[in-house]
Structures are given as structure tokens and as C-alpha cells.
């Protein structure tokens, strides 16, 4: 992962942030939109046509949640802004009976359950079909986790072990898949919040999982009142943080080649496919690297012919070849540069 060029990673993550943000517009505004298109351009067009169906109550809940999150992140960074906003919105929806979609209305009949480990039938055809998507998920999860670890290092003064982080994440995701769970990854926002609150060890993440499990077992009926508008506000903030807009602007002042890689990766992520974006971005970055290396030529002219000094006192040094004289009109030059096909 550390050899993936920064313009590719930045364009890729910014594109995913745009995808997440656009996927939440419907719930944020309370639009009446059936069969929301998956393609980006078609989705934006459909959302624009559905704007007249905006629900005022839903918009107020979403805007209030967003404002509360932004306020708490600025004034009380140690407080769990996301949780407070969701709890406050849920209480108001329950208290006033606001006509807005909630988890209970959207997922009626869904109950928490625990699945026993199960492994699907594995075939070569299935592996080939799943490889691009699996590679994309693993790449994104690895980048996000290592970025989270770097943020934690900068805040605590410690140093993480990248290989250990990735191996542990892979084992955890294999266990999650065996019981029907989603892939897990390190989260910068929660990591920073934990550290600001004084939690600097791995026990914090374990307790987070324990508390979440307890909440599902004991307080699952309460989640029926959580409005989807407040969750949309949370995901919009997550998308904004994920976009790394400052880094994107900084790279837009980079040389033309880097800007092209950044924008092409970003556009392909949003318009086409995540896997295609990574593949094309890496290939373009490699071509750009080879082009720059081909221009990094060092030439030393007017040299004598040299041979390697094989004496024990000066290994791997070159000395003039005294027995050879250059004929008139011939010059010797030393050229250092990468060789390409």
C-alpha cells in the first residue's frame, strides 16, 4: 500500500466520499424516490427531479443533527457528537411524533439475531468473479486503517506496526464474513475521539464492540425511533472528513501529470467503478513515473576509459585504464539513467 501514489489514494478516497454523500441526499431531504438509480449521473438527475417532494420535517431533523454535530466537534471535541446528535433527534421524533422515516419504519420486522459460522461453497468461477471487488475492499480498508494508525501515532507519540495492523484486520474480517458480518476497518474519527477522551490502548476498541453488542441485545427496540435523516447527517460529516479536501486542493497545485492522475482517478471512482479507478490510476501513475525517470539522465563527459580496481584495498572502485588511449576525435562519457524496453 505504501507504494500506491498519493494522487491515486486521494482521488480514490475523495471519489468514495462523493458516492457516500450522494447516497444520503434522499434520506437527508426526505425525498419520495422509488428505485433510486445506482449510476452517479442518473442518480443526480433523479434526485433533482424529486426535489419538489422534500419533506420539511425530515429536512429540519437532518439540518438540526448536522448543526449539532458541527457545533460539538468545534466546541466540545471530546464529546461523542455523532451519538448525541442521533439520540437527540430520536428523542424529538418520538416526543413530537414527527412524520419522518426511521429505522423501524424502513426495516419493519427486522430483529437482532446471531448467526453460526458458515462457509459458502467456493469455486474457481466464484473466486474470479469476486476478486476485483474483494481487492478493492481490502485496499480501501487497508488504506483507511493505516491512515487511522498514522493519526493515532501523531496524537500519542507512539509508532504502530503496519503489517501487524493489516494481518489482524484480515483475520477479523474473515471471522466477520463467517457470521455474515461486513468488512471492518480502522476509523479516523473514532480513533481521534477515543484518544481525546483519554483512551490510548487497544482495550478501547474492544470495549466499543462490547458496548455495541450490549446495545443490540438490550436496547434494540429503541433503535426503531432513530430517524434516517440524522443518520444521513452523520454520514455526510463522515464523507466530508473522508474527502480530505485540503489535501485535494494541495495536489491540485502539483505538476500537471499528478493533477491528471488525481482527477482521472476521482472521476473514474465516481462515474465508473472503484476497481477500474484503482487499476487505471496505478497504471497512469506508473507511466508518469517512468516518464520522469527517463528524463533523469546524468552525463559526465570527457572521461578516460576506466576499469574496476580489483585490489583488496579499494573494492568496487574504478581507475583509468593506462594502457588504452582514446584515438583522436573520440570522447568517453559516463551516462547514468534507467533502462527501459
C-alpha positions as a Markdown table, in Angstrom:
| # | Residue | x | y | z |
|---|---|---|---|---|
| 1 | Unk | 0.0 | 0.0 | 0.0 |
| 2 | Unk | 2.8 | 2.4 | 0.8 |
| 3 | Unk | 3.9 | 2.3 | -2.9 |
| 4 | Unk | 0.5 | 3.4 | -4.1 |
| 5 | Unk | 1.0 | 7.1 | -5.3 |
| 6 | Unk | -0.7 | 9.7 | -3.2 |
| 7 | Unk | -2.7 | 11.2 | -6.1 |
| 8 | Unk | -4.3 | 7.8 | -6.6 |
| 9 | Unk | -5.2 | 7.3 | -2.9 |
| 10 | Unk | -6.5 | 10.9 | -2.6 |
| 11 | Unk | -8.6 | 10.8 | -5.8 |
| 12 | Unk | -10.0 | 7.4 | -4.8 |
| 13 | Unk | -11.0 | 8.4 | -1.3 |
| 14 | Unk | -12.4 | 11.7 | -2.4 |
| 15 | Unk | -14.5 | 9.8 | -5.0 |
| 16 | Unk | -15.8 | 7.4 | -2.4 |
| 17 | Unk | -16.7 | 10.4 | -0.2 |
| 18 | Unk | -18.8 | 11.8 | -3.1 |
| 19 | Unk | -20.5 | 8.5 | -3.5 |
| 20 | Unk | -21.4 | 8.3 | 0.2 |
| 21 | Unk | -22.6 | 11.9 | 0.2 |
| 22 | Unk | -24.9 | 11.5 | -2.8 |
| 23 | Unk | -26.3 | 8.2 | -1.4 |
| 24 | Unk | -27.6 | 10.2 | 1.7 |
| 25 | Unk | -29.3 | 13.1 | -0.1 |
| 26 | Unk | -32.6 | 11.2 | -0.4 |
| 27 | Unk | -32.8 | 10.5 | 3.4 |
| 28 | Unk | -31.4 | 13.9 | 4.3 |
| 29 | Unk | -34.2 | 15.7 | 2.4 |
| 30 | Unk | -36.9 | 13.1 | 2.8 |
| 31 | Unk | -37.4 | 12.7 | -0.9 |
| 32 | Unk | -40.1 | 10.4 | -2.4 |
| 33 | Unk | -37.9 | 8.4 | -4.8 |
| 34 | Unk | -38.6 | 4.8 | -5.6 |
| 35 | Unk | -35.9 | 2.7 | -7.2 |
| 36 | Unk | -33.0 | 5.2 | -6.8 |
| 37 | Unk | -30.6 | 4.7 | -9.8 |
| 38 | Unk | -27.1 | 3.3 | -9.0 |
| 39 | Unk | -25.2 | 5.2 | -11.7 |
| 40 | Unk | -24.0 | 8.6 | -10.5 |
| 41 | Unk | -25.3 | 10.8 | -13.3 |
| 42 | Unk | -28.7 | 9.1 | -13.4 |
| 43 | Unk | -28.9 | 9.4 | -9.6 |
| 44 | Unk | -28.2 | 13.1 | -9.6 |
| 45 | Unk | -30.8 | 13.6 | -12.3 |
| 46 | Unk | -33.4 | 11.6 | -10.4 |
| 47 | Unk | -32.6 | 13.4 | -7.1 |
| 48 | Unk | -33.1 | 16.7 | -8.9 |
| 49 | Unk | -36.4 | 15.7 | -10.3 |
| 50 | Unk | -37.5 | 14.5 | -6.8 |
| 51 | Unk | -36.6 | 17.8 | -5.1 |
| 52 | Unk | -40.2 | 19.1 | -5.0 |
| 53 | Unk | -41.1 | 16.1 | -2.7 |
| 54 | Unk | -38.8 | 17.4 | 0.0 |
| 55 | Unk | -40.3 | 16.8 | 3.5 |
| 56 | Unk | -39.9 | 19.8 | 5.7 |
| 57 | Unk | -39.9 | 17.9 | 9.0 |
| 58 | Unk | -37.2 | 15.5 | 7.7 |
| 59 | Unk | -35.1 | 18.3 | 6.5 |
| 60 | Unk | -35.3 | 20.1 | 9.9 |
| 61 | Unk | -34.3 | 16.9 | 11.7 |
| 62 | Unk | -31.4 | 16.4 | 9.3 |
| 63 | Unk | -30.2 | 20.0 | 9.4 |
| 64 | Unk | -30.5 | 20.1 | 13.2 |
| 65 | Unk | -28.5 | 16.9 | 13.6 |
| 66 | Unk | -25.8 | 18.3 | 11.2 |
| 67 | Unk | -25.6 | 21.6 | 13.0 |
| 68 | Unk | -25.3 | 19.9 | 16.4 |
| 69 | Unk | -22.6 | 17.6 | 15.1 |
| 70 | Unk | -20.6 | 20.5 | 13.7 |
| 71 | Unk | -21.1 | 22.6 | 16.9 |
| 72 | Unk | -19.9 | 19.8 | 19.2 |
| 73 | Unk | -16.9 | 18.9 | 17.0 |
| 74 | Unk | -15.8 | 22.6 | 17.2 |
| 75 | Unk | -16.7 | 23.4 | 20.8 |
| 76 | Unk | -16.6 | 20.1 | 22.6 |
| 77 | Unk | -14.3 | 17.8 | 20.6 |
| 78 | Unk | -14.1 | 15.3 | 23.4 |
| 79 | Unk | -17.8 | 14.7 | 23.4 |
| 80 | Unk | -19.3 | 12.0 | 21.2 |
| 81 | Unk | -21.0 | 14.4 | 18.8 |
| 82 | Unk | -22.5 | 11.7 | 16.5 |
| 83 | Unk | -24.1 | 9.8 | 19.3 |
| 84 | Unk | -25.5 | 12.9 | 21.0 |
| 85 | Unk | -27.0 | 14.1 | 17.7 |
| 86 | Unk | -28.6 | 10.8 | 16.9 |
| 87 | Unk | -30.0 | 10.4 | 20.5 |
| 88 | Unk | -31.4 | 14.0 | 20.5 |
| 89 | Unk | -33.0 | 13.5 | 17.0 |
| 90 | Unk | -34.5 | 10.2 | 18.1 |
| 91 | Unk | -36.0 | 11.7 | 21.2 |
| 92 | Unk | -37.5 | 14.6 | 19.3 |
| 93 | Unk | -39.0 | 12.3 | 16.7 |
| 94 | Unk | -40.6 | 10.1 | 19.4 |
| 95 | Unk | -41.7 | 13.1 | 21.5 |
| 96 | Unk | -43.5 | 15.0 | 18.8 |
| 97 | Unk | -44.4 | 12.1 | 16.5 |
| 98 | Unk | -42.7 | 13.7 | 13.5 |
| 99 | Unk | -43.6 | 12.1 | 10.2 |
| 100 | Unk | -40.1 | 11.1 | 9.1 |
| 101 | Unk | -38.6 | 7.7 | 8.1 |
| 102 | Unk | -37.0 | 5.8 | 10.9 |
| 103 | Unk | -35.2 | 2.5 | 11.2 |
| 104 | Unk | -38.4 | 1.0 | 12.5 |
| 105 | Unk | -40.5 | 2.2 | 9.5 |
| 106 | Unk | -37.8 | 1.3 | 6.9 |
| 107 | Unk | -36.8 | -2.0 | 8.3 |
| 108 | Unk | -40.1 | -3.3 | 9.8 |
| 109 | Unk | -39.9 | -6.8 | 11.2 |
| 110 | Unk | -36.1 | -6.9 | 11.4 |
| 111 | Unk | -34.9 | -8.3 | 14.7 |
| 112 | Unk | -31.3 | -8.8 | 16.0 |
| 113 | Unk | -30.0 | -12.4 | 15.6 |
| 114 | Unk | -26.8 | -14.2 | 15.9 |
| 115 | Unk | -25.6 | -16.5 | 13.1 |
| 116 | Unk | -23.5 | -19.5 | 13.5 |
| 117 | Unk | -20.3 | -19.6 | 11.5 |
| 118 | Unk | -20.9 | -20.8 | 7.9 |
| 119 | Unk | -18.7 | -21.0 | 4.9 |
| 120 | Unk | -20.2 | -20.8 | 1.4 |
| 121 | Unk | -19.3 | -23.1 | -1.5 |
| 122 | Unk | -16.1 | -22.0 | -3.1 |
| 123 | Unk | -15.4 | -22.4 | -6.8 |
| 124 | Unk | -12.9 | -21.0 | -9.2 |
| 125 | Unk | -15.6 | -19.2 | -11.0 |
| 126 | Unk | -16.8 | -17.5 | -7.8 |
| 127 | Unk | -13.3 | -16.6 | -6.8 |
| 128 | Unk | -12.6 | -15.0 | -10.2 |
| 129 | Unk | -15.9 | -13.1 | -10.0 |
| 130 | Unk | -15.3 | -11.8 | -6.5 |
| 131 | Unk | -11.6 | -11.0 | -6.8 |
| 132 | Unk | -12.0 | -7.4 | -8.2 |
| 133 | Unk | -14.5 | -6.4 | -5.5 |
| 134 | Unk | -12.6 | -8.1 | -2.7 |
| 135 | Unk | -9.3 | -6.5 | -3.8 |
| 136 | Unk | -11.0 | -3.1 | -3.8 |
| 137 | Unk | -12.5 | -3.6 | -0.3 |
| 138 | Unk | -9.2 | -4.9 | 1.1 |
| 139 | Unk | -7.3 | -1.9 | -0.5 |
| 140 | Unk | -9.6 | 0.7 | 0.9 |
| 141 | Unk | -9.8 | -0.9 | 4.3 |
| 142 | Unk | -6.0 | -1.2 | 4.5 |
| 143 | Unk | -5.5 | 2.5 | 3.5 |
| 144 | Unk | -8.2 | 3.7 | 5.9 |
| 145 | Unk | -6.7 | 1.6 | 8.8 |
| 146 | Unk | -3.1 | 2.7 | 8.2 |
| 147 | Unk | -4.2 | 6.4 | 7.9 |
| 148 | Unk | -6.1 | 5.9 | 11.2 |
| 149 | Unk | -2.9 | 4.4 | 12.7 |
| 150 | Unk | -0.8 | 7.3 | 11.5 |
| 151 | Unk | -3.3 | 9.8 | 13.0 |
| 152 | Unk | -3.1 | 7.9 | 16.3 |
| 153 | Unk | 0.7 | 7.9 | 16.2 |
| 154 | Unk | 0.8 | 11.7 | 15.7 |
| 155 | Unk | -1.5 | 12.2 | 18.7 |
| 156 | Unk | 0.1 | 9.7 | 21.1 |
| 157 | Unk | 3.7 | 9.8 | 20.1 |
| 158 | Unk | 3.8 | 6.0 | 19.6 |
| 159 | Unk | 4.6 | 4.0 | 16.5 |
| 160 | Unk | 2.3 | 1.4 | 15.0 |
| 161 | Unk | 3.3 | -1.8 | 13.2 |
| 162 | Unk | 1.7 | -1.7 | 9.8 |
| 163 | Unk | 2.0 | -5.4 | 9.0 |
| 164 | Unk | 0.5 | -6.4 | 12.3 |
| 165 | Unk | -2.4 | -4.0 | 11.8 |
| 166 | Unk | -3.2 | -5.4 | 8.3 |
| 167 | Unk | -2.8 | -9.1 | 9.4 |
| 168 | Unk | -5.1 | -8.5 | 12.4 |
| 169 | Unk | -7.6 | -6.7 | 10.2 |
| 170 | Unk | -7.6 | -9.6 | 7.7 |
| 171 | Unk | -8.2 | -12.2 | 10.4 |
| 172 | Unk | -11.0 | -10.1 | 11.9 |
| 173 | Unk | -12.7 | -9.6 | 8.5 |
| 174 | Unk | -12.5 | -13.4 | 7.8 |
| 175 | Unk | -14.2 | -14.0 | 11.1 |
| 176 | Unk | -16.8 | -11.3 | 10.4 |
| 177 | Unk | -17.6 | -12.8 | 7.0 |
| 178 | Unk | -18.1 | -16.3 | 8.5 |
| 179 | Unk | -21.0 | -15.0 | 10.6 |
| 180 | Unk | -22.5 | -12.7 | 7.9 |
| 181 | Unk | -20.8 | -9.5 | 9.0 |
| 182 | Unk | -19.5 | -6.6 | 7.0 |
| 183 | Unk | -15.8 | -5.8 | 6.5 |
| 184 | Unk | -14.3 | -3.8 | 9.4 |
| 185 | Unk | -11.6 | -1.1 | 9.2 |
| 186 | Unk | -10.0 | 1.4 | 11.4 |
| 187 | Unk | -11.9 | 4.7 | 11.7 |
| 188 | Unk | -10.0 | 8.0 | 12.0 |
| 189 | Unk | -12.9 | 9.9 | 13.6 |
| 190 | Unk | -13.5 | 7.3 | 16.3 |
| 191 | Unk | -9.8 | 6.8 | 16.9 |
| 192 | Unk | -9.2 | 10.5 | 17.4 |
| 193 | Unk | -12.3 | 10.8 | 19.7 |
| 194 | Unk | -11.0 | 7.9 | 21.8 |
| 195 | Unk | -7.6 | 9.5 | 22.2 |
| 196 | Unk | -9.0 | 12.9 | 23.1 |
| 197 | Unk | -11.1 | 11.2 | 25.7 |
| 198 | Unk | -8.0 | 9.6 | 27.2 |
| 199 | Unk | -8.3 | 6.1 | 25.7 |
| 200 | Unk | -4.9 | 5.3 | 24.2 |
| 201 | Unk | -4.8 | 1.5 | 24.2 |
| 202 | Unk | -6.4 | -1.4 | 22.2 |
| 203 | Unk | -8.9 | -2.1 | 25.1 |
| 204 | Unk | -10.9 | 0.9 | 23.9 |
| 205 | Unk | -11.8 | -0.8 | 20.6 |
| 206 | Unk | -12.7 | -4.0 | 22.4 |
| 207 | Unk | -15.0 | -2.1 | 24.8 |
| 208 | Unk | -16.6 | -0.3 | 21.9 |
| 209 | Unk | -17.6 | -3.7 | 20.4 |
| 210 | Unk | -18.8 | -5.0 | 23.8 |
| 211 | Unk | -21.0 | -1.9 | 24.4 |
| 212 | Unk | -22.4 | -2.1 | 20.8 |
| 213 | Unk | -23.2 | -5.8 | 21.4 |
| 214 | Unk | -25.0 | -5.0 | 24.6 |
| 215 | Unk | -26.9 | -2.2 | 23.0 |
| 216 | Unk | -28.2 | -4.6 | 20.3 |
| 217 | Unk | -29.2 | -7.2 | 22.8 |
| 218 | Unk | -30.8 | -4.9 | 25.4 |
| 219 | Unk | -31.9 | -1.7 | 23.7 |
| 220 | Unk | -32.7 | -2.9 | 20.2 |
| 221 | Unk | -36.4 | -1.7 | 20.3 |
| 222 | Unk | -35.1 | 1.9 | 21.0 |
| 223 | Unk | -33.3 | 1.9 | 17.6 |
| 224 | Unk | -36.7 | 1.8 | 15.9 |
| 225 | Unk | -37.0 | 5.5 | 16.7 |
| 226 | Unk | -33.7 | 6.6 | 15.1 |
| 227 | Unk | -34.5 | 8.8 | 12.2 |
| 228 | Unk | -32.8 | 8.1 | 8.9 |
| 229 | Unk | -32.3 | 11.8 | 8.5 |
| 230 | Unk | -30.0 | 12.0 | 11.5 |
| 231 | Unk | -28.0 | 9.0 | 10.2 |
| 232 | Unk | -27.7 | 10.8 | 6.8 |
| 233 | Unk | -26.3 | 13.8 | 8.6 |
| 234 | Unk | -23.8 | 11.6 | 10.3 |
| 235 | Unk | -22.7 | 10.1 | 7.0 |
| 236 | Unk | -22.4 | 13.5 | 5.4 |
| 237 | Unk | -20.0 | 14.5 | 8.0 |
| 238 | Unk | -18.1 | 11.3 | 7.6 |
| 239 | Unk | -18.0 | 11.8 | 3.8 |
| 240 | Unk | -16.6 | 15.4 | 4.3 |
| 241 | Unk | -13.9 | 14.2 | 6.6 |
| 242 | Unk | -13.0 | 11.3 | 4.3 |
| 243 | Unk | -12.7 | 13.6 | 1.3 |
| 244 | Unk | -9.6 | 15.3 | 2.7 |
| 245 | Unk | -10.4 | 18.5 | 0.8 |
| 246 | Unk | -7.3 | 20.2 | 2.0 |
| 247 | Unk | -5.0 | 17.5 | 0.6 |
| 248 | Unk | -7.1 | 17.5 | -2.6 |
| 249 | Unk | -6.6 | 21.3 | -3.0 |
| 250 | Unk | -2.9 | 20.9 | -2.3 |
| 251 | Unk | -2.5 | 18.2 | -5.0 |
| 252 | Unk | -4.3 | 20.5 | -7.5 |
| 253 | Unk | -1.2 | 22.8 | -7.3 |
| 254 | Unk | 1.1 | 19.9 | -8.1 |
| 255 | Unk | 2.6 | 19.3 | -11.6 |
| 256 | Unk | 0.2 | 18.6 | -14.5 |
| 257 | Unk | 0.9 | 14.9 | -14.5 |
| 258 | Unk | 0.0 | 14.4 | -10.8 |
| 259 | Unk | -3.1 | 16.5 | -11.3 |
| 260 | Unk | -4.2 | 14.4 | -14.2 |
| 261 | Unk | -3.8 | 11.2 | -12.2 |
| 262 | Unk | -5.7 | 12.7 | -9.3 |
| 263 | Unk | -8.6 | 13.9 | -11.4 |
| 264 | Unk | -8.9 | 10.8 | -13.6 |
| 265 | Unk | -8.9 | 8.5 | -10.5 |
| 266 | Unk | -11.5 | 10.7 | -8.9 |
| 267 | Unk | -13.7 | 10.8 | -12.0 |
| 268 | Unk | -13.5 | 7.1 | -12.6 |
| 269 | Unk | -14.3 | 6.3 | -9.0 |
| 270 | Unk | -17.5 | 8.4 | -9.1 |
| 271 | Unk | -18.6 | 7.7 | -12.7 |
| 272 | Unk | -17.5 | 4.2 | -13.5 |
| 273 | Unk | -16.2 | 1.7 | -10.8 |
| 274 | Unk | -13.9 | 1.6 | -7.8 |
| 275 | Unk | -11.8 | -1.2 | -9.2 |
| 276 | Unk | -11.4 | 0.4 | -12.6 |
| 277 | Unk | -10.4 | 3.6 | -10.8 |
| 278 | Unk | -7.6 | 1.9 | -8.9 |
| 279 | Unk | -6.3 | 0.0 | -11.8 |
| 280 | Unk | -6.3 | 3.0 | -14.2 |
| 281 | Unk | -4.8 | 5.3 | -11.5 |
| 282 | Unk | -2.0 | 3.0 | -10.7 |
| 283 | Unk | -1.1 | 2.4 | -14.4 |
| 284 | Unk | -1.2 | 6.1 | -15.1 |
| 285 | Unk | 1.0 | 6.8 | -12.1 |
| 286 | Unk | 3.5 | 4.1 | -13.2 |
| 287 | Unk | 3.7 | 5.6 | -16.7 |
| 288 | Unk | 4.2 | 9.0 | -15.2 |
| 289 | Unk | 7.0 | 7.7 | -13.0 |
| 290 | Unk | 8.7 | 6.0 | -15.9 |
| 291 | Unk | 8.5 | 9.2 | -18.0 |
| 292 | Unk | 10.1 | 11.2 | -15.2 |
| 293 | Unk | 12.8 | 8.6 | -14.7 |
| 294 | Unk | 13.6 | 8.6 | -18.4 |
| 295 | Unk | 14.3 | 12.3 | -18.1 |
| 296 | Unk | 16.5 | 11.9 | -15.0 |
| 297 | Unk | 19.7 | 11.4 | -17.1 |
| 298 | Unk | 23.2 | 12.2 | -15.7 |
| 299 | Unk | 26.0 | 12.6 | -18.1 |
| 300 | Unk | 29.7 | 13.0 | -17.3 |
| 301 | Unk | 31.7 | 13.9 | -20.4 |
| 302 | Unk | 35.4 | 13.9 | -21.3 |
| 303 | Unk | 36.3 | 10.9 | -19.2 |
| 304 | Unk | 39.1 | 8.4 | -19.5 |
| 305 | Unk | 38.3 | 4.8 | -20.2 |
| 306 | Unk | 38.1 | 3.1 | -16.8 |
| 307 | Unk | 38.3 | -0.4 | -15.4 |
| 308 | Unk | 37.4 | -1.9 | -12.0 |
| 309 | Unk | 40.1 | -1.9 | -9.4 |
| 310 | Unk | 40.1 | -5.5 | -8.1 |
| 311 | Unk | 42.7 | -4.9 | -5.3 |
| 312 | Unk | 41.6 | -5.6 | -1.7 |
| 313 | Unk | 42.2 | -2.1 | -0.5 |
| 314 | Unk | 39.6 | -0.3 | -2.7 |
| 315 | Unk | 36.8 | -2.7 | -3.8 |
| 316 | Unk | 34.2 | -1.6 | -6.3 |
| 317 | Unk | 36.2 | 1.5 | -7.4 |
| 318 | Unk | 37.2 | 2.4 | -11.0 |
| 319 | Unk | 40.6 | 3.6 | -12.1 |
| 320 | Unk | 41.8 | 4.9 | -15.5 |
| 321 | Unk | 43.0 | 2.3 | -18.0 |
| 322 | Unk | 46.5 | 3.4 | -18.6 |
| 323 | Unk | 47.2 | 1.1 | -21.5 |
| 324 | Unk | 44.4 | 2.4 | -23.6 |
| 325 | Unk | 44.5 | 5.8 | -25.2 |
| 326 | Unk | 41.5 | 7.4 | -26.9 |
| 327 | Unk | 42.0 | 7.9 | -30.6 |
| 328 | Unk | 41.7 | 11.5 | -32.0 |
| 329 | Unk | 38.1 | 12.6 | -32.4 |
| 330 | Unk | 36.7 | 10.1 | -29.8 |
| 331 | Unk | 35.3 | 11.1 | -26.4 |
| 332 | Unk | 34.3 | 8.9 | -23.5 |
| 333 | Unk | 31.2 | 9.8 | -21.4 |
| 334 | Unk | 29.6 | 8.2 | -18.4 |
| 335 | Unk | 25.7 | 8.0 | -18.6 |
| 336 | Unk | 23.6 | 7.1 | -15.7 |
| 337 | Unk | 19.9 | 6.6 | -16.3 |
| 338 | Unk | 17.2 | 3.9 | -16.1 |
| 339 | Unk | 17.0 | 1.5 | -19.0 |
| 340 | Unk | 13.5 | 0.7 | -20.5 |
| 341 | Unk | 12.4 | -1.6 | -23.2 |
